[in-house]
Amino acid sequence: MFNKFGAIAAMATAGIIAAQSASAVSVSVTDFTAASFNAATATYVTSTTEDFENAGLEGEVGPSISTAVGSISSLGGTGTGGSVIGTGTELALRDGPNFGRTNTPAGGTYFLDSNDTLGMEISLNVGALFDSILFTLTDPADAGAQVSLIVDGVSHAILSGLSNATAKLIEIDLGTAVTSAVLKIENSRLNDGFGLDDLTVGDTGTGIVPAVPLPPGAVLLGGGLLALGAYGRRARRSAGNA
């Protein structure tokens, strides 16, 4: 669930078509079905999902919103296509199909619409470790734009030339357990919008957990204890030789 909050600073990142081999991140793009979504979430030890089911908040909801999995911000631009609601400068909450964009959870009606802007930046943080990001996109890249999936500044996949009303299930394996990540879903131009739903962060339990560095004080204390131990052994040897 989310609430309106203030405006954001605009950020732009160039799309990179090839996946980055040096990164542990991998992206899977498949056709959405309820069964495939359920199968993916079944692999999570823990997970948090934003389903955008917020009755009464239809329409433009702001350039930036707070959700159960973190904040979502518009990448800017003013949509002018026939699917635009309101000013075309903000993200929009929809409660029904819109030019091929639609809700995807079983029994739901709402989804978040890019509103023909340049896309969304999603700052994910649930206060716990996660190693996977899962979401659905409906109607992306069907009117000439390319849609880049960018994780922490690196592009890992580009969607282009898809059919109208396509529904895709996107799963991003981070390869390591993290407490936060930034995902951009970026359009190469205005007026080729998409719908976002089922935004989930999960912990599969298989991600590499980074080592927690010791604070400087603990390192100094450990060094001091080692020195005392060495001094004690020398003292005992000296007493035995006396």
MARSEMI-929283 format. One record per residue (C-alpha): residue in three letters; y, x, z. Coordinates in steps of 0.05 Angstrom, whole numbers, padded with zeros to 5 digits. Each point is the difference from the previous one (the first is absolute). Example, Ala and Ser with C-alpha at 12.3 -4.5 7.8 and 13.67 -1.06 7.14 Angstrom:
BEGIN
ALA  -00090  00246  00156
SER  00069  00027  -00013
This chain:
BEGIN
MET  00000  00000  00000
PHE  00070  00025  -00014
ASN  00073  -00011  00014
LYS  00064  00016  -00037
PHE  00038  00063  00019
GLY  00053  00046  -00028
ALA  00011  00034  -00067
ILE  -00032  00066  -00020
ALA  00021  00065  -00032
ALA  -00024  00002  -00072
MET  -00052  00053  -00018
ALA  -00029  00018  -00069
THR  -00062  00039  -00019
ALA  -00021  00019  -00070
GLY  -00068  -00026  -00021
ILE  -00056  00050  -00014
ILE  -00055  -00027  -00045
ALA  -00056  00048  00018
ALA  -00033  -00003  00069
GLN  00015  00061  00042
SER  -00064  00041  00008
ALA  00029  00041  00057
SER  00006  -00062  00043
ALA  -00055  -00032  00040
VAL  00027  -00069  -00018
SER  -00040  -00042  -00048
VAL  00015  -00069  -00030
SER  -00048  -00054  -00022
VAL  00026  -00057  -00045
THR  -00048  -00058  -00013
ASP  00005  -00073  -00017
PHE  00013  -00042  00061
THR  -00051  -00047  00028
ALA  -00005  -00028  00070
ALA  -00069  00032  00006
SER  00026  00069  -00019
PHE  00057  -00005  00049
ASN  -00048  -00021  00056
ALA  -00048  00056  -00018
ALA  00056  00051  00004
THR  00026  -00024  00068
ALA  -00071  -00002  00027
THR  -00001  00076  -00002
TYR  00057  00005  00049
VAL  -00011  00015  00074
THR  00069  -00028  00014
SER  00052  -00031  -00046
THR  00066  -00037  -00002
THR  00018  -00048  -00057
GLU  00066  -00032  -00021
ASP  -00015  -00063  -00039
PHE  00072  -00026  -00006
GLU  -00019  -00069  00024
ASN  00069  -00019  00026
ALA  00013  -00073  -00011
GLY  00073  -00018  -00003
LEU  00026  00068  -00024
GLU  -00006  -00012  -00075
GLY  00051  00033  -00045
GLU  00036  00067  00004
VAL  -00016  00033  00066
GLY  00043  00061  -00003
PRO  00003  00071  -00029
SER  -00045  00021  00057
ILE  -00049  -00036  00044
SER  -00043  00016  00061
THR  -00074  -00017  -00004
ALA  -00063  00008  00042
VAL  -00015  00067  -00034
GLY  00070  00029  -00006
SER  00064  -00011  -00039
ILE  00006  -00018  -00074
SER  00064  00015  -00039
SER  00023  -00017  -00070
LEU  00010  00060  -00046
GLY  00063  -00032  -00026
GLY  00024  -00027  -00066
THR  00018  -00072  -00018
GLY  -00053  -00043  -00033
THR  00024  -00049  -00052
GLY  -00066  -00028  -00028
GLY  -00022  -00072  00002
SER  -00043  00013  00062
VAL  00059  00022  00043
ILE  00018  -00039  00061
GLY  00069  00005  00032
THR  00043  00062  -00015
GLY  -00058  00041  -00029
THR  00019  00058  00045
GLU  -00047  -00014  00059
LEU  -00075  -00008  00012
ALA  -00023  -00072  -00002
LEU  -00053  -00039  00038
ARG  -00036  -00049  -00045
ASP  -00044  -00059  00020
GLY  -00031  -00013  -00068
PRO  -00016  00031  -00068
ASN  00059  00032  -00037
PHE  -00009  00025  -00071
GLY  -00070  00026  00014
ARG  00015  00026  00070
THR  -00038  -00036  00054
ASN  -00031  00001  00069
THR  -00068  00032  00005
PRO  -00030  -00011  00071
ALA  -00048  -00057  00005
GLY  00035  -00061  00028
GLY  00070  00031  -00004
THR  00061  -00018  -00040
TYR  00053  00053  00011
PHE  00012  00069  -00030
LEU  00057  00050  -00006
ASP  00034  00003  -00068
SER  00037  00061  -00026
ASN  00048  -00051  -00030
ASP  00007  00041  -00064
THR  00032  00059  00036
LEU  -00024  00072  -00009
GLY  -00054  -00008  00052
MET  -00014  00012  00074
GLU  -00003  00057  00049
ILE  -00049  -00013  00057
SER  00005  00042  00064
LEU  -00067  -00011  00033
ASN  -00007  00009  00076
VAL  -00045  -00041  00046
GLY  00003  00046  00061
ALA  -00071  00025  -00012
LEU  -00038  00046  -00047
PHE  -00020  -00026  -00068
ASP  -00031  00032  -00062
SER  00001  -00057  -00051
ILE  00051  -00046  -00032
LEU  -00023  -00064  -00035
PHE  00041  -00053  -00036
THR  00001  -00047  -00060
LEU  00049  -00001  -00058
THR  00007  -00060  -00045
ASP  00032  00001  -00070
PRO  00021  00074  00001
ALA  00019  00037  -00064
ASP  -00009  -00059  -00047
ALA  00069  00002  -00033
GLY  00010  00073  -00021
ALA  00013  00035  00066
GLN  -00046  00052  00031
VAL  -00015  -00007  00074
SER  -00009  00064  00039
LEU  -00038  00005  00066
ILE  00033  00056  00039
VAL  -00026  00024  00067
ASP  00045  00045  00042
GLY  00039  00021  -00062
VAL  -00060  00014  -00046
SER  -00021  -00047  -00056
HIS  -00074  -00014  -00001
ALA  -00007  -00056  -00051
ILE  00039  -00038  -00051
LEU  -00014  -00071  -00024
SER  00022  -00018  -00070
GLY  -00014  -00050  -00055
LEU  -00035  -00051  00044
SER  -00009  -00073  -00019
ASN  00041  -00057  00028
ALA  -00023  -00026  00068
THR  -00045  00061  00012
ALA  -00022  00007  00073
LYS  -00017  00071  00023
LEU  -00030  00025  00064
ILE  00029  00069  00018
GLU  -00035  00044  00052
ILE  00031  00067  00019
ASP  -00043  00049  00037
LEU  00046  00049  00036
GLY  -00056  00049  00014
THR  00028  00013  00069
ALA  00019  -00042  00060
VAL  00075  -00009  00007
THR  00048  -00041  00043
SER  00049  -00015  -00056
ALA  00005  00002  -00076
VAL  00051  -00020  -00053
LEU  -00025  -00039  -00060
LYS  00044  -00016  -00060
ILE  -00019  -00052  -00051
GLU  00052  00018  -00053
ASN  00017  -00036  -00065
SER  00026  00043  -00058
ARG  00049  -00056  -00016
LEU  00027  -00066  00024
ASN  -00027  -00069  -00016
ASP  -00074  00016  00001
GLY  -00015  -00023  00071
PHE  -00063  -00004  00041
GLY  -00027  -00035  00062
LEU  -00025  00038  00061
ASP  -00050  -00030  00049
ASP  -00055  00018  00050
LEU  00035  00065  00020
THR  -00049  00034  00046
VAL  -00005  00067  00036
GLY  -00069  00018  00025
ASP  -00038  00054  00035
THR  -00068  00014  -00031
GLY  -00016  00053  00051
THR  -00015  00050  -00055
GLY  00069  00030  -00009
ILE  00013  00070  00025
VAL  00038  -00003  00066
PRO  00052  00055  00003
ALA  -00005  00048  00059
VAL  00053  -00014  00053
PRO  00038  00065  00013
LEU  00007  00023  00072
PRO  00071  -00002  00028
PRO  00032  00069  00008
GLY  -00005  -00005  00077
ALA  -00075  -00009  -00004
VAL  -00007  00062  -00044
LEU  00040  00041  00050
LEU  -00040  -00027  00058
GLY  -00065  00017  -00035
GLY  00024  00071  -00014
GLY  00020  00008  00073
LEU  -00068  -00023  00025
LEU  -00036  00048  -00047
ALA  00043  00057  00025
LEU  -00014  -00017  00073
GLY  -00074  -00003  -00015
ALA  00001  00069  -00032
TYR  00040  00029  00059
GLY  -00050  -00030  00049
ARG  -00059  00033  -00036
ARG  00034  00067  00000
ALA  00016  -00006  00074
ARG  -00073  -00016  00016
ARG  -00025  00059  -00041
SER  00049  00047  00036
ALA  -00023  -00025  00068
GLY  -00073  00012  -00018
ASN  00015  00072  -00021
ALA  00038  00017  00064
